[in-house]
Amino acid sequence: MELKEYQKKALEQVKRYLEALAEYKAKNEKAIQIDPDLSINFPLKAWEKVVRTPYLSKKNGLGEYLPDFYLKIPTGGGKTLLACHTIDLINRVYLRKQTGIVLWIVPTTQIYRQTLANLKNREHPYRQVLDIASGGRTLILEKTDRFTPIDVEESLVVMLLMLPSASRQNKEVLKVFKDSGGFAEFFPPDDDRDGHEKILKQFPNLDYFGDENNFWGRIVKTSLGNVLRILRPVIIIDEGHKAYSNIAQETIRGFNPAIIVELSATPPKYANILVSITGQELNREEMIKLDLHITNKASPDWKDTMLAAVEKRNVLELKAKEYGANTGEYIRPICLVQVERTGREQRGTRFIHAEDVKEYLIKQCGIREEEIAIKSSEKDDIEGIDLLSKGCPVRYIITRQALQEGWDCAFAYVLAILTNPASQLSITQLVGRILRQPGARKTKVKELDESYVFCYRQRAKEVLDGVKAGFEAEGLGDLTGRVSVEEGDEESTEATKERFVSYRERFKKFEGRVYLPKFVIQESDGWREVNYEMDILSRIDWSKVNLQELIDIPLTEMKANEEEVTVGLSADKEKVIEEKERIAREGGLEIDTVFVTRQILDIVPNPWTAYDISKKVIDLFLAKYGEKTVANNLVFIVEELRKHLAGERDRLAEQVFRTLVKQKILCFFLLSGQGGYKLPSRIRVRKTSKSLVRYDNTPIQQSLFDFVPEEEFNETEKAVAIYLDEQEKLLWWYRNLSRQDYYIQGWKKHKIYPDFIFAEANAERRDDYNKVYVIETKGLHLKNEDTYYKKNVFDFCNRLGQQKDWRELDLEFDDKKIEFQVIYEDEWKAKINKIFEI
């Protein structure tokens, strides 16, 4: 990866300091050989020669002067890449070697995972820099990995450690200094008393057992912490401002580092800042999306703000597709949405909830469910997902304040702030998330080189103050850093660990042999799973859409006001940002057929057909109302048109679906190979998950797997599961998980993921079954159009299953039956009783 000019300048400054550091260190070593009292503060001397600003001296765990400096790099400035180059410079210029150990410390799980993945990837620029520095001998390790003295002698060993700032010794620290026995090669044998005393004299801060007066003397612990102390690592601290508690600092300096390099956009007040990169430098190098456009919607309905954000994102996606067609570079614009509540039990209050926004996007805006992700402390839909991948569908990420440091996605362009003005939530944390420029260079397409914020009834001053604070927090204002003493990452590392669960022993014989039918489509070489867009949507005849019903929708005279503020970086460092333009508008959108067309392209994929429909609808309303009334109601018209078209699309899609089945092009088959589905052989659960139990607190007995997490159930689903588990005639049951397990693709976009799959025991052979039930449970408040659709699909599946025998896999499947049911919370017990009646 070619370095930017400011990055080259930064590394030149680092090199100058390291050269001075090597010079004064050599002088210090000569002086010590003559007389230890002649020792000089060589890091300070080097600093005064090169930097000429105040320097805060520090010492390591051995009481030696410790070189320690900061690279102040704003978000999006490539701090990890510069850190890798700095490691190379330290080894070449200061330590004069290619091998050794680097301890790379990060404060949060998110940053840890990203950094580890990138450093392990030999194709990634970070790893390539390290491989060049080490001559291709790089080892990337975690604290649980073992290494030997030969590894350190012959390779550049980079070990990642998560060390959140804390006021106490946390688990990560304790594990590092626990005697593990895995590093014995670094220490003398246990019976070598002189050897242990010699190494303790050289490194007095090593942990040890025993006492000098004992027979065996003092025995050094063979812990990772002690290994690091004797190896004198180079230490890289990411987000250095998060490691400024006394315990964190003492722990880090206690590793006896040869040098410490800290990275941060906002260093503490007294940090030794060797390199300070400004926001203006990033902007000149095309690293960030500026200008930033802030639209403050005056509407009392948050949905209008959301619709405006959706429209902007849709426009950006069209621009991105055009750009991709011309350059071959892929961009998928993402909209971040800040809401007031995300908790499972917080919905239904006066606050705007993540699920409310998701529901609005799906039902009102026609966004596919897989395009929407929620990121919160309870739910993380983007965990482990590469948001930059072409195969990733995510276009909307809904959060409250979960996207903090370490979240890196250059595809984020739009920020929708749906918090009430009186809310305590701030946009400060999220502003930086939409500033990073894809590919670290401008596209030369104006819309794709800028960023956008849409606010819901915010006060202009608070909005600008929030943006300014956000810029400062991302290091884009050339301000003095703040002192930061933080408690570190609240996420429990234990809670994130997972384990695999297998079938219960008595159900092992069914492992890999429980198949379920799916809709598949015939091709020349066999069958494949049906694809909604390719097989159903593409066959819809849009000329059959009835638009006349829309004319009965009444419009009202209304006056809409909104304003747009454009801000950019200020030449005045104290201001950070400055307002460049403010536009106040009266009235709605201009009547624009292309605008309406863009709004419905996700429903009507053919742009020519969509344009034709849009023109017909506008002409219908213009024939009945005046031009100003239509313009002021254009957003409302778009919303109603989208709802109507979605209904028409589903109506016509059902006709296509049933016709394909009738023509035997589309079939409902039970297949063992391509197009089929079998229940998984194991499931993944969190180590800290609580197991589902019966109401008398006894363990569940009939679940297919021997552990079922309670967290996967709402109250109705839990009641159904426990009731099933108590049925004498039930053989086993399985909790089918949404978005990852068995589903039915019908004639609508979204897939149907049933809640339960269970088997009725065979009357003659109690260890076998002859019928499988696929059940979807619904609360009474969910008796809606979507539920009726699912019931319709299930009834259709049952009819198809009765018309013919299932395609045989093996002899044991020739008599198996499958039945699909939707049951409501006021009837589920009666329905289950009917299934298992005597």
Summary of the structure (lengths in Angstrom):
residues: 838
radius of gyration: 31.9
end to end distance: 71.7
largest distance: 104.1
contacts: 2623
relative contact order: 0.08
helix: 39%
strand: 20%
